[in-house]
Amino acid sequence: MALNTDKIRADFPILNSGKPPVYFDSACMTLRPQQVIDKINEYYVKYPGCAGRSLHSMARMVTENYRGARENIQKFFNAGDPSEIIFTRNTTEAINIVSRGLNLNKGDMVLTTDREHNSNLMPWLVRSERDGIKHKVVESKGDNTFDLARFEEMMTRDVKLVSMVHTSNLDGYTIPAENIIKIAHDHGALVMLDGAQSAPHGSVDLKKLDVDFFACSGHKMLGPSGIGMLYGKKDLLSGLNPYNVGGDTVIDTTYSGYKLSGLPERFEAGLQDYAGAIGFSAALDYIRGIGIDNISRHEKNLNKLMTDGVKDIPGLDIIGPVDSSLRGGILSFSIDGINPHDIVMLLDQSSSIMMRSGAHCVHSWFNARNLPNGSARASVYVYNTKDEVKVFVEALGKVVDFFRKS
């Protein structure tokens, strides 16, 4: 079913003021619909208090809405229980909760892909440096897809955790998570998925996946910035050591001891971002109303148009699989002899096309391939249109001509 983009775009204030930009930077941060903004404002206007502490009526309203947000997120991702949803600031914090809290010993191994965001690389490099754990990278195949055979060969008894980006922000490619999880579990290893890019763009069923930990961010799926979540199976979360403790993480304390709270409170220290959690829940309602599968199809259709439109530009190299259907809503590319930063700046100045350039927090991938300037990245979402793609293709052609002639 084709999306009614005119109706959708009407919900986004930034797209209805003056000359709207061509916003092709949703892999970094999505725009927010009025429905989400209103829900955030509702907290600050109608019940701007604390949850779970005071007993007055305003506090009860916050508590009910905060609890309701957690339950809604649990249902959206089909987690087993609301207590398995931990509110965090973002995906990065969620991954760090696991990396710092998991009991890994010297010699234990963590496997990642070769296209990890720094959020799912740095925590393991630090633990390797600090605690002597081993970290190994599963290299991609020649066509830039996941090498399942190589992965299975690397699954030894030393591997305790497989921590991988579900969908890469580098190129939009999604790994075969169900196969990876089954192989890892057959070898006795746990699995964590960085779902920052998968959660907004395709169906994530946590029960069906049988993944042990899953992390994502609200700001990449129409929600507020500064809010995210960590999912973990209840028994595994209970076995993690909280690294951030204080108010709300304990039931009781003495001068010499403490009793930790249960799940999820033991991982949510101090006052929380109540407006953020409530806004995140509203964003999921908005996505649910459109249909996540409809969003996925829309993005792939736009990416095919983009790819077909630019693939014949001399010197243009697409990052990731050539097949656009394997790259979701991301077109990341470099053009021989032209700095990607110059490309995106000129597109912004000449045509109000907003993209990202650089390493996209995947420095390791670019460094391994001696590409110090990274790439230019166009990333689309539910509010983008075919007309915007045409504008982008035409503008990029003019930018390339400009640099070739100068």
Residue pairs with C-beta under 8 A, 6 or more apart in sequence:
1 291
1 294
1 297
2 298
3 290
3 294
3 295
3 298
3 382
5 382
5 383
5 384
5 385
8 290
8 382
8 383
9 15
9 16
9 20
9 383
9 385
10 16
11 33
11 34
11 35
11 286
12 31
12 32
12 33
12 34
12 383
13 34
13 37
14 20
14 21
14 23
14 31
15 23
15 31
15 383
19 352
21 352
21 353
21 354
22 351
22 352
22 353
22 354
22 384
22 388
22 391
22 392
23 31
23 354
23 383
23 384
24 353
24 354
24 355
24 378
24 379
24 380
24 384
24 388
24 392
25 354
25 355
25 356
25 377
25 379
26 200
26 220
26 329
26 379
26 380
26 381
26 384
27 169
27 172
27 197
27 220
27 329
27 330
27 356
27 360
27 377
27 379
28 220
28 356
28 379
29 219
29 220
29 225
30 200
30 219
30 220
30 221
30 222
30 381
31 222
31 381
31 383
32 222
32 223
32 224
32 283
33 222
33 283
33 286
35 282
35 285
35 286
36 222
36 223
36 224
36 279
36 282
36 283
36 286
37 279
38 282
39 278
39 279
39 281
39 282
40 224
40 275
40 276
40 278
40 279
40 282
42 278
43 62
43 65
43 274
43 275
43 278
43 279
44 275
46 61
47 58
47 61
47 62
47 65
48 58
49 56
49 58
49 59
49 61
49 62
50 59
50 62
50 271
50 274
51 59
51 62
51 63
51 66
51 67
51 272
51 274
52 59
52 63
52 66
52 248
52 265
53 59
62 274
65 274
65 278
66 272
66 274
66 277
66 278
67 82
68 281
69 277
69 278
69 280
69 281
70 82
70 85
70 87
70 264
70 277
71 82
72 281
72 284
72 285
73 79
73 85
73 229
73 280
73 281
73 284
74 81
74 82
74 84
74 85
76 284
76 288
77 85
77 199
77 204
77 205
77 206
77 214
77 231
78 205
78 206
78 207
78 208
79 85
79 206
79 207
79 231
80 206
80 207
80 233
80 234
81 234
82 264
83 234
83 262
83 263
83 264
84 231
84 232
84 233
84 234
84 237
84 263
84 264
85 229
85 230
85 231
85 264
86 94
86 97
86 229
86 230
86 231
86 232
86 237
86 263
86 264
86 267
86 268
87 227
87 228
87 229
87 264
87 268
87 272
87 273
87 276
87 277
88 94
88 97
88 215
88 227
88 228
88 229
88 230
89 226
89 227
89 228
89 273
90 217
90 219
90 226
90 227
90 228
91 119
91 194
91 195
91 196
91 215
91 216
91 217
91 228
92 119
93 228
93 230
94 215
94 216
94 228
94 229
94 230
95 119
95 120
95 123
95 163
95 192
95 194
95 215
95 230
96 123
96 243
97 230
97 240
97 242
97 243
97 244
97 267
98 163
98 192
98 213
98 215
98 230
98 232
98 240
99 123
99 124
99 126
99 127
99 163
100 123
100 241
100 243
101 240
101 241
101 242
101 243
102 161
102 190
102 240
103 239
103 241
104 110
104 127
104 131
104 133
104 160
104 161
105 131
105 133
106 131
106 132
106 133
107 132
107 133
107 134
107 158
108 133
108 134
108 158
108 160
108 161
109 133
109 134
109 135
109 136
109 156
109 158
109 159
109 160
109 161
110 124
110 127
110 133
110 134
110 135
110 136
110 159
110 160
110 161
110 162
110 163
111 135
111 136
111 137
111 138
111 151
111 154
111 155
111 159
111 161
111 162
111 163
111 164
112 120
112 121
112 124
112 135
112 136
112 137
112 138
112 162
112 163
112 164
112 165
113 137
113 138
113 140
113 146
113 164
113 165
113 168
113 175
114 137
114 138
114 139
114 140
114 364
114 365
114 368
115 140
115 165
115 168
115 170
115 171
115 173
115 362
115 365
116 164
116 165
116 194
116 362
116 364
117 165
117 168
117 169
117 194
117 196
117 360
117 361
117 362
118 361
118 362
118 363
118 364
119 194
119 196
119 361
120 163
120 164
120 165
120 194
121 364
124 133
124 135
124 163
125 135
127 133
127 135
128 134
128 135
134 158
136 154
138 146
138 147
138 150
138 151
138 154
138 164
139 147
139 150
140 146
140 147
141 147
143 321
143 322
144 171
144 173
144 319
144 320
144 321
145 173
145 321
145 326
146 173
146 175
146 176
146 180
148 176
148 179
148 180
148 183
151 180
151 183
152 183
155 183
155 184
155 187
155 189
156 187
157 187
157 188
159 184
159 187
159 189
160 189
160 190
161 189
161 190
161 191
161 192
162 180
162 181
162 184
162 189
162 190
162 191
162 192
163 191
163 192
163 194
164 175
164 177
164 180
164 191
164 192
164 193
164 194
165 175
165 193
165 194
165 196
165 197
166 174
166 175
166 177
166 193
166 194
166 195
166 197
166 198
166 204
166 214
167 173
167 174
167 175
167 195
167 197
167 198
167 201
167 202
167 328
168 174
168 197
168 320
168 362
169 196
169 197
169 330
169 360
169 361
169 362
170 319
170 320
170 330
170 332
170 360
170 362
170 365
171 319
171 320
171 321
171 327
171 330
171 332
172 197
172 303
172 320
172 326
172 327
172 328
172 329
172 330
172 331
172 332
172 379
173 320
173 321
173 326
173 327
173 328
174 198
174 202
174 326
174 328
177 193
177 209
177 211
178 208
178 209
180 191
181 191
181 209
181 210
181 211
182 210
184 190
184 191
185 191
185 210
190 212
190 213
190 236
191 211
191 212
191 213
192 211
192 212
192 213
192 214
192 215
193 209
193 211
193 213
193 214
193 215
194 215
195 204
195 214
195 215
195 216
196 215
196 216
196 217
196 220
197 220
197 328
198 204
198 216
199 216
199 220
199 221
200 216
200 220
200 221
200 222
200 287
200 295
200 381
201 292
201 295
201 296
201 299
201 328
201 329
202 292
202 293
202 296
202 328
203 292
203 293
203 296
204 214
206 214
206 231
211 231
212 232
212 233
212 236
213 230
213 231
213 232
213 233
213 236
214 230
214 231
214 232
215 228
215 229
215 230
215 231
216 228
216 229
217 223
217 227
217 228
218 224
218 225
218 226
218 227
218 228
218 229
218 276
218 279
218 280
218 283
219 225
219 226
219 227
221 283
221 284
221 287
222 283
222 286
222 287
222 382
223 276
223 279
223 280
223 282
223 283
223 284
224 273
224 275
224 276
224 279
224 280
224 283
225 276
226 273
226 276
227 273
227 276
227 277
227 279
227 280
229 280
230 267
232 240
234 263
237 263
237 264
237 267
238 263
240 267
242 249
242 260
242 266
242 267
242 269
244 267
244 269
245 269
246 269
246 270
247 269
247 270
247 271
248 261
248 265
248 268
248 269
248 270
249 260
249 261
249 265
249 266
249 267
249 268
249 269
250 258
250 259
250 260
250 261
250 266
251 259
251 260
251 261
252 258
252 259
253 259
260 266
287 295
287 382
290 382
295 381
295 382
296 328
298 382
299 328
299 329
299 380
299 381
299 382
300 324
300 325
300 328
300 329
302 329
302 380
302 384
302 385
302 386
302 389
303 324
303 325
303 327
303 328
303 329
303 330
303 331
303 380
304 324
304 325
305 386
305 389
305 390
305 393
306 324
306 331
306 378
306 380
306 389
306 392
306 393
307 318
307 324
307 327
307 331
308 324
309 389
309 390
309 392
309 393
310 316
310 331
310 333
310 393
310 396
310 397
311 318
313 335
313 396
313 397
313 400
314 336
314 400
315 335
315 336
315 337
315 338
316 333
316 334
316 335
316 336
316 400
317 333
317 334
317 335
317 336
318 331
318 332
318 333
319 332
319 333
319 334
319 375
320 326
320 327
320 330
320 332
321 327
324 331
329 379
329 380
329 381
330 377
330 378
330 379
331 377
331 378
331 379
332 360
332 375
332 376
332 377
332 378
333 375
333 376
333 377
334 340
334 371
334 373
334 374
334 375
334 376
335 343
335 376
335 400
337 403
338 400
338 403
339 373
340 357
340 358
340 373
340 374
340 375
340 376
341 357
341 358
341 373
342 403
343 357
343 376
343 396
343 399
343 403
344 355
344 356
344 357
344 376
345 357
346 399
346 402
347 353
347 355
347 392
347 395
347 396
347 399
348 354
348 355
350 395
350 398
350 399
351 391
351 392
351 395
353 391
353 392
353 395
355 376
355 377
355 378
355 379
356 376
356 377
356 379
357 373
357 374
357 375
357 376
357 377
358 373
358 374
358 375
359 365
359 366
359 374
360 374
360 375
360 377
366 372
366 374
366 375
378 392
380 389
